[in-house]
Amino acid sequence: MSPLFLLSAIVFLPVFGAILVAFIPSDKPDALKLTTFGITALVLILAIAGFFANDATQFDVAQASMQHTFNVDWIPSFDIYYALGVDGISLPLVILTALVMMLSMGASWSIDKHVKAYCVLFLILETGIMGVFLALDFFLFYVFWEVMLLPMYFLIGVWGGPRREYAAIKFFLYTLAGGVLMLIAVLMLYFAGDIRGLANVAFDPEHKFNQMNWESLNISPGVNQQIGLAVTDPNKNVIEESQVRDQAAIAFLRQDAATQDKALAIQFKSDGEADGVATTYDEAAHAVTVHVAPGKSTAAEVVKAINDNAAVAAVVRAKLPPGSEGTDPVADEDSLTLGAFSPGTTHTFNLLALAAIGQHTDQFNVHYLKDSWLEGTWLDQSLQWWAFLLLFIGFIIKVPSVPVHTWLPDAHVEAPTPISMILAGVLLKLGGYGIIRICYPICPAGGYEMMYFVCGLGVISMVYGAFAALAQKDFKRLVAYSSVSHMGYVVLGLGVWSATLANGFDPYYWNMGVKGAMFQMIGHGISSPGMFFMVGIIYERVHHRNLNEFGGLFDKMPMYTAMAMTIFFAGLGLPGLCGFIGEVLVVLSVWKFSHLLAIVSAFVVILTAGYILWAIQRVYLGAEYKGPHPEALKDVNLRAAAIGGVIVILCVVLGVWPWQTVLKFMDASVDAQVNGLTAWTKNVWDVQPLAVQRDADEPATAGLPVDDRVSLIVD
């Protein structure tokens, strides 16, 4: 099984399933539901088998970078590609999505209106979500992000409660507004992110980020050739840049500013009789020719010959790659032509390339300024600030965080139970994924400057969501506000940029916060759909959700109550269940960042216990049931018991074995991202003071933030 087939099947199998469902007669609702359930189950099996049981696509937990990436032309004239890949950040969310979609479809047997349309929209929604988690092209990411909008709009607006139209329109407008802000940021990054200068990182031994592997960015062959990192033979077959090093062991750095509008060709010509290396420049053809003796001439000799020839050196200079002595003989090739340099800029929607650009600061790196070539347009800090803000707003709408959270309670209350399960279990995680995948790697300067804003927003959401949940009388609305509070932990954990000058650039606590946030997304993705499912079971029986009219359900529905209490305790964060790990990691991580925020976030745990325990007491343990339809209070059937049982088991398994089930898969990827951003931070502070103009009597700490000045004086 190839990566192209596996990842494409995970994304698009639901769409093909939707086409199949469309041909099933509308008067066979059970067949429609069974087919849809089977397709969602097949996606889950395919993901698990593909990543854990297939040698060709086995997921390597020790590999930090993207795995199983591929790049297929889609709109090559704008450098837009069908590019997918998976790493430790996206894999747990892909598995979670497949699982929640299957469980939600199992909970859809109560849907009896327009069943075929429901199933088709359900499957299209799954494709959109999977595409977001696996897309490596920003334009493709945005397309999948918008694909989710319409299915969810109709699933709420057609199959929802009495105020379904209002809730659906509100969801649509909020999400669309976030999408527009994201699109503006995408275009900003596209036109500012000239990736030509990035290629220097692969060759510059003094660059502080030279651990970046150019090949891992998965730049398309066409772009590689444009910027001079691909070699073509006479048959125009592309030879990758790694092979160029083996054959020529040389980087060519464009020098001629006067002829930037002309493509430059660099050819190797075989001359078996030559004693040394000779170079010539044909001005009319704008081509440099290097004459070598195959098997005799070395790369070091080629570099010297090019740089010592005044005519050639005016056009291009040569450079050995880092770690190369250039003593191996140049390969025996009759003709190797370096791909034409692009006369203008080279932009990309590649998420990995944009992240690599974002984590490099040319204005502070004196080595880069000294030795830069091709003068790529890097992401300056002002652009990063605005791009981060636009992207962050777009993503926190989906999280959602205060004050852009108001669409969520309405959408949850009016949506049918299975759609509420998807909203809570998967859709909210898209916001957190966007922040960790896009905001911080691509716009680190914006994230660094707004770290307190991000963390403050997370804590405010935690506190507000908890107090709002305490005030609710509607059972489902209480669970909805609990999601606002729990997702605040995610925003807080991602924003705990504790690796600063004041803390000696120690990434330990930030690493803990990011892993806690990631685990919180998975844990909440299990417990929250379970809570909505438990609410939905009662609502289908008694047709109301008034907490003041419930009570005593334990006597009437013991199996249901046992499952519900376990799931609600998982949402509370009880040790041994899935909600505990993420919350405790995030709270612990904040202490080195801000004592005040740590104290407030720890206090939220008490508030969470308050509204969860109060809900359990009022619904399951209190006095006798006082609401309508008491005769309908019968214990769950086999289908509901199976769905609830799976959720209960996962709550326990993730709580008892967090490392084996989740953390070990994300460990390497999160470590790499946090360490990279920490190195970026240290690079800024290591070099920035050198550029600050001070008076002779001004202290050495001038120009630094107040908190960091104190730390520097103490040190």
SULJOQUI-V725455 format. One record per residue. N is the residue number from 1. RES is the residue in three letters. PHI is phi in whole degrees, 0 to 359 (NA if undefined). Layout:
# SULJOQUI-V725455
n,res,phi
N,RES,PHI
N,RES,PHI
This chain:
# SULJOQUI-V725455
n,res,phi
1,MET,NA
2,SER,275
3,PRO,303
4,LEU,302
5,PHE,290
6,LEU,298
7,LEU,293
8,SER,294
9,ALA,294
10,ILE,299
11,VAL,283
12,PHE,256
13,LEU,303
14,PRO,300
15,VAL,293
16,PHE,296
17,GLY,297
18,ALA,297
19,ILE,295
20,LEU,298
21,VAL,299
22,ALA,297
23,PHE,268
24,ILE,277
25,PRO,303
26,SER,293
27,ASP,274
28,LYS,237
29,PRO,298
30,ASP,295
31,ALA,294
32,LEU,297
33,LYS,291
34,LEU,296
35,THR,296
36,THR,296
37,PHE,299
38,GLY,298
39,ILE,292
40,THR,296
41,ALA,294
42,LEU,295
43,VAL,298
44,LEU,297
45,ILE,298
46,LEU,297
47,ALA,294
48,ILE,293
49,ALA,295
50,GLY,293
51,PHE,269
52,PHE,235
53,ALA,231
54,ASN,250
55,ASP,298
56,ALA,290
57,THR,238
58,GLN,302
59,PHE,280
60,ASP,264
61,VAL,292
62,ALA,274
63,GLN,270
64,ALA,277
65,SER,278
66,MET,298
67,GLN,240
68,HIS,58
69,THR,281
70,PHE,209
71,ASN,218
72,VAL,241
73,ASP,304
74,TRP,235
75,ILE,232
76,PRO,297
77,SER,296
78,PHE,245
79,ASP,56
80,ILE,251
81,TYR,227
82,TYR,277
83,ALA,234
84,LEU,233
85,GLY,187
86,VAL,219
87,ASP,217
88,GLY,293
89,ILE,277
90,SER,272
91,LEU,301
92,PRO,301
93,LEU,286
94,VAL,294
95,ILE,296
96,LEU,300
97,THR,299
98,ALA,299
99,LEU,292
100,VAL,295
101,MET,296
102,MET,295
103,LEU,296
104,SER,293
105,MET,293
106,GLY,296
107,ALA,274
108,SER,266
109,TRP,292
110,SER,280
111,ILE,289
112,ASP,231
113,LYS,247
114,HIS,48
115,VAL,298
116,LYS,298
117,ALA,298
118,TYR,300
119,CYS,294
120,VAL,297
121,LEU,296
122,PHE,301
123,LEU,288
124,ILE,296
125,LEU,300
126,GLU,297
127,THR,298
128,GLY,299
129,ILE,293
130,MET,299
131,GLY,297
132,VAL,298
133,PHE,289
134,LEU,250
135,ALA,290
136,LEU,247
137,ASP,255
138,PHE,297
139,PHE,294
140,LEU,296
141,PHE,304
142,TYR,294
143,VAL,298
144,PHE,297
145,TRP,301
146,GLU,284
147,VAL,301
148,MET,293
149,LEU,295
150,LEU,293
151,PRO,303
152,MET,293
153,TYR,302
154,PHE,286
155,LEU,296
156,ILE,279
157,GLY,289
158,VAL,259
159,TRP,255
160,GLY,274
161,GLY,276
162,PRO,300
163,ARG,256
164,ARG,294
165,GLU,294
166,TYR,298
167,ALA,295
168,ALA,293
169,ILE,294
170,LYS,297
171,PHE,301
172,PHE,298
173,LEU,293
174,TYR,298
175,THR,293
176,LEU,295
177,ALA,299
178,GLY,298
179,GLY,295
180,VAL,295
181,LEU,299
182,MET,296
183,LEU,297
184,ILE,300
185,ALA,295
186,VAL,301
187,LEU,292
188,MET,301
189,LEU,292
190,TYR,297
191,PHE,280
192,ALA,265
193,GLY,271
194,ASP,282
195,ILE,274
196,ARG,298
197,GLY,292
198,LEU,299
199,ALA,300
200,ASN,297
201,VAL,300
202,ALA,289
203,PHE,245
204,ASP,269
205,PRO,290
206,GLU,266
207,HIS,290
208,LYS,287
209,PHE,241
210,ASN,286
211,GLN,284
212,MET,295
213,ASN,260
214,TRP,301
215,GLU,298
216,SER,293
217,LEU,287
218,ASN,58
219,ILE,291
220,SER,295
221,PRO,304
222,GLY,296
223,VAL,289
224,ASN,305
225,GLN,290
226,GLN,302
227,ILE,266
228,GLY,88
229,LEU,249
230,ALA,224
231,VAL,243
232,THR,247
233,ASP,269
234,PRO,303
235,ASN,271
236,LYS,65
237,ASN,277
238,VAL,282
239,ILE,252
240,GLU,294
241,GLU,298
242,SER,297
243,GLN,284
244,VAL,300
245,ARG,297
246,ASP,293
247,GLN,274
248,ALA,240
249,ALA,53
250,ILE,219
251,ALA,255
252,PHE,255
253,LEU,247
254,ARG,294
255,GLN,245
256,ASP,276
257,ALA,293
258,ALA,286
259,THR,238
260,GLN,293
261,ASP,277
262,LYS,246
263,ALA,290
264,LEU,252
265,ALA,253
266,ILE,237
267,GLN,243
268,PHE,258
269,LYS,244
270,SER,281
271,ASP,222
272,GLY,296
273,GLU,268
274,ALA,291
275,ASP,273
276,GLY,216
277,VAL,255
278,ALA,234
279,THR,230
280,THR,223
281,TYR,232
282,ASP,262
283,GLU,295
284,ALA,295
285,ALA,273
286,HIS,51
287,ALA,223
288,VAL,257
289,THR,243
290,VAL,247
291,HIS,266
292,VAL,233
293,ALA,262
294,PRO,303
295,GLY,82
296,LYS,242
297,SER,289
298,THR,254
299,ALA,297
300,ALA,299
301,GLU,292
302,VAL,296
303,VAL,301
304,LYS,296
305,ALA,295
306,ILE,290
307,ASN,286
308,ASP,272
309,ASN,269
310,ALA,302
311,ALA,294
312,VAL,288
313,ALA,296
314,ALA,291
315,VAL,258
316,VAL,209
317,ARG,238
318,ALA,246
319,LYS,208
320,LEU,283
321,PRO,290
322,PRO,298
323,GLY,81
324,SER,255
325,GLU,270
326,GLY,67
327,THR,262
328,ASP,285
329,PRO,297
330,VAL,295
331,ALA,298
332,ASP,276
333,GLU,229
334,ASP,292
335,SER,204
336,LEU,236
337,THR,245
338,LEU,292
339,GLY,303
340,ALA,300
341,PHE,291
342,SER,289
343,PRO,290
344,GLY,241
345,THR,276
346,THR,234
347,HIS,257
348,THR,208
349,PHE,260
350,ASN,296
351,LEU,297
352,LEU,290
353,ALA,293
354,LEU,296
355,ALA,294
356,ALA,294
357,ILE,295
358,GLY,298
359,GLN,266
360,HIS,237
361,THR,239
362,ASP,292
363,GLN,291
364,PHE,251
365,ASN,263
366,VAL,294
367,HIS,294
368,TYR,293
369,LEU,299
370,LYS,291
371,ASP,237
372,SER,289
373,TRP,214
374,LEU,64
375,GLU,40
376,GLY,294
377,THR,272
378,TRP,275
379,LEU,281
380,ASP,287
381,GLN,292
382,SER,295
383,LEU,295
384,GLN,299
385,TRP,299
386,TRP,291
387,ALA,296
388,PHE,300
389,LEU,299
390,LEU,296
391,LEU,295
392,PHE,297
393,ILE,298
394,GLY,301
395,PHE,279
396,ILE,286
397,ILE,298
398,LYS,280
399,VAL,302
400,PRO,261
401,SER,244
402,VAL,296
403,PRO,257
404,VAL,257
405,HIS,258
406,THR,294
407,TRP,290
408,LEU,291
409,PRO,301
410,ASP,295
411,ALA,297
412,HIS,294
413,VAL,295
414,GLU,272
415,ALA,291
416,PRO,295
417,THR,307
418,PRO,297
419,ILE,285
420,SER,298
421,MET,298
422,ILE,290
423,LEU,304
424,ALA,286
425,GLY,280
426,VAL,232
427,LEU,298
428,LEU,295
429,LYS,287
430,LEU,297
431,GLY,294
432,GLY,298
433,TYR,297
434,GLY,297
435,ILE,294
436,ILE,283
437,ARG,277
438,ILE,243
439,CYS,302
440,TYR,286
441,PRO,294
442,ILE,272
443,CYS,236
444,PRO,296
445,ALA,296
446,GLY,294
447,GLY,296
448,TYR,295
449,GLU,287
450,MET,251
451,MET,299
452,TYR,286
453,PHE,296
454,VAL,297
455,CYS,295
456,GLY,298
457,LEU,296
458,GLY,297
459,VAL,292
460,ILE,300
461,SER,296
462,MET,299
463,VAL,291
464,TYR,298
465,GLY,299
466,ALA,291
467,PHE,295
468,ALA,295
469,ALA,296
470,LEU,298
471,ALA,271
472,GLN,277
473,LYS,251
474,ASP,269
475,PHE,302
476,LYS,288
477,ARG,293
478,LEU,299
479,VAL,295
480,ALA,297
481,TYR,291
482,SER,296
483,SER,293
484,VAL,300
485,SER,292
486,HIS,293
487,MET,287
488,GLY,299
489,TYR,300
490,VAL,296
491,VAL,298
492,LEU,297
493,GLY,297
494,LEU,289
495,GLY,268
496,VAL,285
497,TRP,279
498,SER,277
499,ALA,278
500,THR,244
501,LEU,301
502,ALA,298
503,ASN,257
504,GLY,68
505,PHE,55
506,ASP,273
507,PRO,275
508,TYR,303
509,TYR,285
510,TRP,294
511,ASN,302
512,MET,298
513,GLY,295
514,VAL,294
515,LYS,293
516,GLY,296
517,ALA,296
518,MET,297
519,PHE,294
520,GLN,298
521,MET,297
522,ILE,288
523,GLY,299
524,HIS,293
525,GLY,292
526,ILE,262
527,SER,287
528,SER,293
529,PRO,302
530,GLY,296
531,MET,296
532,PHE,295
533,PHE,295
534,MET,296
535,VAL,296
536,GLY,297
537,ILE,299
538,ILE,293
539,TYR,298
540,GLU,296
541,ARG,272
542,VAL,249
543,HIS,61
544,HIS,204
545,ARG,227
546,ASN,286
547,LEU,299
548,ASN,287
549,GLU,256
550,PHE,271
551,GLY,141
552,GLY,69
553,LEU,290
554,PHE,301
555,ASP,290
556,LYS,272
557,MET,224
558,PRO,295
559,MET,294
560,TYR,300
561,THR,295
562,ALA,298
563,MET,295
564,ALA,297
565,MET,294
566,THR,297
567,ILE,292
568,PHE,293
569,PHE,293
570,ALA,295
571,GLY,295
572,LEU,294
573,GLY,97
574,LEU,292
575,PRO,305
576,GLY,96
577,LEU,240
578,CYS,293
579,GLY,281
580,PHE,283
581,ILE,300
582,GLY,297
583,GLU,296
584,VAL,291
585,LEU,295
586,VAL,294
587,VAL,298
588,LEU,295
589,SER,291
590,VAL,283
591,TRP,302
592,LYS,284
593,PHE,267
594,SER,201
595,HIS,298
596,LEU,297
597,LEU,295
598,ALA,295
599,ILE,295
600,VAL,295
601,SER,295
602,ALA,292
603,PHE,295
604,VAL,298
605,VAL,303
606,ILE,293
607,LEU,298
608,THR,298
609,ALA,300
610,GLY,298
611,TYR,285
612,ILE,290
613,LEU,294
614,TRP,295
615,ALA,296
616,ILE,297
617,GLN,295
618,ARG,287
619,VAL,268
620,TYR,255
621,LEU,249
622,GLY,290
623,ALA,290
624,GLU,297
625,TYR,300
626,LYS,246
627,GLY,269
628,PRO,286
629,HIS,56
630,PRO,296
631,GLU,292
632,ALA,275
633,LEU,281
634,LYS,242
635,ASP,294
636,VAL,292
637,ASN,276
638,LEU,295
639,ARG,296
640,ALA,294
641,ALA,295
642,ALA,293
643,ILE,295
644,GLY,297
645,GLY,296
646,VAL,299
647,ILE,295
648,VAL,298
649,ILE,300
650,LEU,294
651,CYS,301
652,VAL,285
653,VAL,298
654,LEU,293
655,GLY,285
656,VAL,272
657,TRP,237
658,PRO,294
659,TRP,292
660,GLN,293
661,THR,266
662,VAL,226
663,LEU,298
664,LYS,292
665,PHE,282
666,MET,266
667,ASP,304
668,ALA,295
669,SER,292
670,VAL,294
671,ASP,303
672,ALA,297
673,GLN,292
674,VAL,295
675,ASN,295
676,GLY,295
677,LEU,290
678,THR,294
679,ALA,298
680,TRP,299
681,THR,298
682,LYS,295
683,ASN,298
684,VAL,298
685,TRP,283
686,ASP,292
687,VAL,254
688,GLN,302
689,PRO,301
690,LEU,292
691,ALA,267
692,VAL,276
693,GLN,279
694,ARG,233
695,ASP,286
696,ALA,298
697,ASP,264
698,GLU,278
699,PRO,295
700,ALA,294
701,THR,268
702,ALA,298
703,GLY,89
704,LEU,267
705,PRO,300
706,VAL,303
707,ASP,300
708,ASP,285
709,ARG,297
710,VAL,300
711,SER,297
712,LEU,293
713,ILE,294
714,VAL,297
715,ASP,300
